[in-house]
Amino acid sequence: MERTASPSPARLLADSCLAFAPVPQQRNRADGWTAETQARFVRALEAMGSVGKAAKAVGMGRASAYRLRDRPEAASFASAWDRAISMGRTHQYSIAMDRALNGVTTVRVLKGGAIDVSGGPDMAIIHAALRDEATPPYPAKATKETE
């Protein structure tokens, strides 16, 4: 059976809103922030909405990700980062709201072999999400005063 190479992460981002110009490496290091690692990091940000988790997922550190972002030639990467993290946080918010509204089924085996199945909406999560104005899941809409 013939194996075909999967498309590189950079190619997967090429036609998306997450496309960016990779930050050039200062030194050639296989374990550094290569163009491929940067693309995988942006994809991980989109999926996870967390810099620390995304950096860990690609085998890098959170602090080194921020150092890369702060470089003068990283404007395109920083823009993709911002879009990806916004998309990731929106996705995570949607998952949390789904779990809050529809609940999660919990199965417990009690002493004596009895089984307890419970589930249902979690109103505490709903109230916390609606109350938390500090980190809205969606970008604020522009108003005439802010335009």
C-alpha positions as CSV (number, residue, x, y, z in Angstrom):
1,M,0.0,0.0,0.0
2,E,1.5,3.3,-1.0
3,R,1.6,6.1,1.6
4,T,1.1,9.6,0.6
5,A,2.6,12.4,2.7
6,S,0.0,14.5,4.5
7,P,-0.1,18.2,3.6
8,S,2.1,20.3,5.8
9,P,0.4,22.5,8.4
10,A,1.6,25.6,6.5
11,R,-0.2,24.4,3.4
12,L,-3.3,23.7,5.5
13,L,-3.3,27.3,6.6
14,A,-2.5,28.8,3.2
15,D,-6.1,29.3,2.1
16,S,-7.6,30.1,5.5
17,C,-8.0,33.3,7.6
18,L,-5.1,31.9,9.7
19,A,-2.5,32.2,6.9
20,F,0.6,34.1,7.9
21,A,4.2,34.8,6.9
22,P,6.4,32.7,9.3
23,V,8.9,34.5,11.5
24,P,12.4,33.7,10.2
25,Q,14.6,31.6,12.5
26,Q,17.5,33.4,14.0
27,R,19.5,30.1,14.1
28,N,18.8,26.8,12.3
29,R,17.5,24.5,15.0
30,A,15.5,21.4,14.4
31,D,13.8,21.9,17.8
32,G,13.2,25.7,17.3
33,W,10.3,27.7,16.0
34,T,10.4,26.4,12.4
35,A,7.8,27.5,9.9
36,E,6.0,24.2,10.4
37,T,6.1,24.5,14.2
38,Q,4.6,28.0,14.0
39,A,1.8,26.7,11.7
40,R,1.1,23.8,14.1
41,F,1.1,26.3,17.0
42,V,-1.5,28.6,15.3
43,R,-3.7,25.5,14.5
44,A,-3.4,24.4,18.2
45,L,-4.4,27.9,19.3
46,E,-7.4,27.7,17.1
47,A,-8.4,24.4,18.7
48,M,-7.5,25.1,22.3
49,G,-7.8,28.9,22.8
50,S,-4.8,28.8,25.2
51,V,-1.2,29.8,24.6
52,G,0.2,27.5,27.2
53,K,-1.7,24.5,26.0
54,A,-0.9,25.2,22.3
55,A,2.8,25.7,23.0
56,K,2.9,22.4,24.9
57,A,1.1,20.6,22.2
58,V,3.8,21.5,19.7
59,G,6.7,20.8,22.1
60,M,7.5,24.4,22.8
61,G,7.3,26.7,25.9
62,R,4.8,29.4,26.5
63,A,7.5,32.0,27.2
64,S,9.3,31.2,24.0
65,A,6.1,31.6,22.1
66,Y,5.7,35.1,23.5
67,R,9.3,35.9,22.7
68,L,8.7,34.8,19.1
69,R,5.6,37.0,18.9
70,D,7.5,40.0,20.2
71,R,10.1,40.0,17.5
72,P,10.0,42.9,15.0
73,E,9.4,40.7,12.0
74,A,6.5,38.8,13.6
75,A,3.6,41.1,12.7
76,S,1.9,38.5,10.4
77,F,2.4,35.7,12.9
78,A,1.0,37.9,15.7
79,S,-2.1,38.7,13.6
80,A,-2.7,35.0,12.9
81,W,-2.2,34.3,16.6
82,D,-4.8,36.8,17.6
83,R,-7.4,35.4,15.1
84,A,-6.6,31.8,16.1
85,I,-6.9,32.5,19.9
86,S,-10.2,34.3,19.4
87,M,-11.6,31.4,17.3
88,G,-10.3,28.9,20.0
89,R,-11.9,30.8,22.9
90,T,-15.2,31.0,21.0
91,H,-15.0,27.3,20.3
92,Q,-14.2,26.5,24.0
93,Y,-17.1,28.8,25.1
94,S,-19.5,26.9,22.8
95,I,-18.3,23.5,24.3
96,A,-18.8,24.8,27.8
97,M,-22.3,26.2,27.1
98,D,-23.3,22.9,25.4
99,R,-22.1,21.0,28.5
100,A,-23.8,23.4,30.8
101,L,-27.2,23.3,28.9
102,N,-27.2,19.6,27.9
103,G,-25.2,18.3,30.9
104,V,-22.8,15.5,31.0
105,T,-23.8,12.0,32.0
106,T,-21.9,10.7,35.0
107,V,-21.9,7.0,35.8
108,R,-20.8,5.9,39.3
109,V,-20.5,2.4,40.7
110,L,-21.5,2.5,44.3
111,K,-20.6,0.1,47.1
112,G,-22.4,-3.2,46.6
113,G,-22.3,-2.9,42.8
114,A,-25.2,-0.4,42.5
115,I,-24.9,1.9,39.5
116,D,-25.9,5.6,39.7
117,V,-26.4,7.5,36.5
118,S,-26.9,11.2,36.7
119,G,-26.7,14.2,34.4
120,G,-28.4,17.3,33.3
121,P,-27.8,21.0,32.8
122,D,-25.3,22.8,35.1
123,M,-26.8,26.2,35.8
124,A,-23.7,27.3,37.7
125,I,-21.7,27.2,34.5
126,I,-24.4,29.1,32.6
127,H,-24.6,31.8,35.2
128,A,-20.8,32.1,35.3
129,A,-20.5,32.4,31.5
130,L,-23.3,35.0,31.4
131,R,-21.8,37.0,34.3
132,D,-18.2,37.0,33.0
133,E,-17.9,40.3,31.1
134,A,-14.1,40.5,31.4
135,T,-13.5,37.9,28.7
136,P,-16.4,37.9,26.2
137,P,-16.4,34.9,23.9
138,Y,-17.0,37.1,20.9
139,P,-15.2,40.3,19.8
140,A,-17.0,43.4,20.9
141,K,-19.2,44.9,18.1
142,A,-18.1,48.3,16.8
143,T,-20.4,51.1,17.7
144,K,-20.6,54.5,16.0
145,E,-18.7,56.0,18.9
146,T,-15.8,53.5,18.5
147,E,-15.5,53.7,14.7
